[in-house]
C-alpha cells in the first residue's frame, strides 16, 4: 500500500513581467543571480527574514521556463523573454511583502557593452 499526502508549503505571490533589453538578455543568468543576491540582502535587512524562511524563483519563459536547469538549449534566442517572479512564504501577507522588494530592486550587476 502506498500512501501519499500533501502538506502546506506556504503561500504564493507572483509577478509576470517581460524583459526586452538586449544587454540584459545577453547576460540573463548573471543578471538574475546578481538580482537574487541584492534582493536576499534587502529582504533580510527590511523584513528580518533569512533565506530559509521563504523561496524565491525566477522562471524565464523563452529560455528555460519549462525545464529549468535541465534545458538542453539554455541560450536566449529572440528579442524578449517572459519572467515569472515566484515567492512562497509562511503567510500570504509575508509573501505579499516580499514581492515588491523583488519587483522594485535594481540589480547592481555591471554590464559590459558589446563594443568594450
C-alpha positions in Angstrom: 0.0 0.0 0.0 1.3 3.4 -0.9 0.1 6.4 1.0 0.7 9.9 -0.4 0.0 13.1 1.3 0.2 16.8 0.8 1.3 19.4 3.2 1.1 23.1 3.0 4.4 24.5 1.7 3.4 28.1 2.2 1.6 30.9 0.4 2.5 32.2 -3.0 2.6 35.6 -4.7 3.8 36.1 -8.2 4.5 38.8 -10.8 4.6 38.2 -14.5 7.0 40.6 -16.3 8.8 40.8 -19.6 12.4 41.6 -20.4 13.3 43.2 -23.8 16.6 44.9 -23.0 19.2 43.2 -25.3 22.0 43.9 -22.8 20.2 42.1 -20.1 19.2 39.3 -22.4 22.8 38.6 -23.4 23.7 38.3 -19.7 20.4 37.0 -18.3 21.8 34.4 -15.9 24.4 36.7 -14.3 21.7 39.4 -14.1 19.3 37.2 -12.3 22.0 35.8 -10.0 23.0 39.4 -9.0 19.4 40.4 -8.6 18.8 37.4 -6.2 21.8 38.4 -4.1 20.7 42.0 -3.8 17.1 41.0 -3.1 18.0 38.5 -0.4 20.1 41.1 1.4 17.2 43.6 1.2 14.7 41.1 2.5 17.0 40.3 5.4 17.6 43.9 6.2 14.0 45.1 5.8 11.9 42.1 6.9 14.4 40.4 9.2 14.0 37.1 7.3 16.8 34.7 6.4 16.8 32.7 3.1 15.4 29.6 4.8 12.1 31.4 5.6 10.9 31.7 2.0 11.6 30.6 -1.5 12.3 32.8 -4.4 12.2 31.5 -8.0 12.8 33.2 -11.3 11.1 31.3 -14.2 12.2 32.6 -17.6 9.8 31.7 -20.4 11.6 31.9 -23.8 14.7 30.5 -22.2 14.2 27.7 -19.6 10.8 28.3 -18.1 9.6 24.7 -18.5 12.7 22.5 -18.0 14.7 24.8 -15.7 18.3 23.6 -15.3 17.5 20.5 -17.5 17.0 22.8 -20.5 19.3 21.5 -23.3 19.3 24.9 -25.1 19.8 27.5 -22.4 20.7 30.4 -24.7 18.1 33.0 -25.2 17.1 33.4 -28.8 14.8 36.3 -29.7 14.2 39.8 -28.6 12.3 39.2 -25.3 11.5 36.7 -22.6 8.8 36.4 -20.0 9.8 36.3 -16.4 7.7 34.9 -13.5 8.9 36.0 -10.1 7.5 33.4 -7.7 7.7 33.9 -3.9 6.5 31.3 -1.3 6.4 32.3 2.3 4.8 31.1 5.6 1.9 33.5 5.3 0.2 35.3 2.4 1.0 38.7 3.9 4.7 37.9 4.1 4.7 36.6 0.5 3.0 39.8 -0.5 5.5 41.9 1.5 8.5 40.1 -0.2 7.3 40.5 -3.8 7.5 44.3 -4.0 11.1 44.2 -2.7 12.0 41.9 -5.6 9.9 43.8 -8.2 11.4 47.2 -7.3 15.0 46.3 -6.9 17.6 47.2 -9.5 20.5 44.8 -9.7 24.0 46.1 -9.0 25.4 44.0 -11.8 27.7 45.9 -14.2 27.0 45.1 -17.8 29.7 45.2 -20.4 28.8 46.9 -23.7 29.5 44.5 -26.6 31.8 47.2 -28.1 34.0 47.2 -24.9 
